[in-house]
Amino acid sequence: MYRFFIYSCFFTTLLACKKDNKTIDKETIFFQEETAKGNNIDKIDYETIFNNNLEYKSTSFDFPVGKPNAKGYYNAQKFTVNDHLGDDWNGLGGGNSDLGDTIYAISNGYVSEVKNYEGGWGNVITIVHSYKNKLYKSLYAHCDTIIAIENKFVKRGEKIATIGNCNGQYYAHLHLEIRDSIDLDIGAGYSKNTNGYLDPTLFIKNN
């Protein structure tokens, strides 16, 4: 009886391992391989990871609210207005009428960071996109509820968060940035120097 119990445990464990191996996703395998090589996984070779996961390369871009065309929202503070480095998307109802509304990934990509920066930024999500052989990064700030998972892929139009108000510091809105220099730090959100930053609305409309 004891021997039967031991064999049963062994085969149950073996089957569980086989099942787990089948369900491991590609990015998990990537991190396991890089870690085994002794590489720093904080310095991701995005070109390689996207070439190994072609279905997550971008083919087009949508707006992050009221998908796909920002229906029910307006751009309250546009790119470069008051030295703004992004767009501020507000619900047409104004105030906190859009608090808790859905934020969508603007395109296929890889969630490079999910972090509470506190202060004027609050919860921030960044996604790296591979589009026409170039890398871009989209940044979504002041989020309330976070759904996206760091170091995971997302698809265009996938729900990644909800609109927040940075713990009451502002009326609810989404601050969106698009960068063509993906190694920039969080920054201040405002600057006369726009190197590395793109006009989000113009970029989305053109792509």
Secondary structure, DSSP 8 states (H G I E B T S, - for coil): -HHHHHHHHHHHHHHHHHHHHHH--HHHHHHHHHHHTT--TTS--HHHHHHT-GGGS-S----SSIIIIITTEEEEE-TTGGGBSSEEEEETT-TTTTTT-EEE-SSSEEEEEEEE--TTT-EEEEEEEEETTEEEEEEEEEEEEE---TT-EE-TT-EEEEE--TTTTSSS-EEEEEES-TT-----SB-S--TTEE-HHHHHHH-
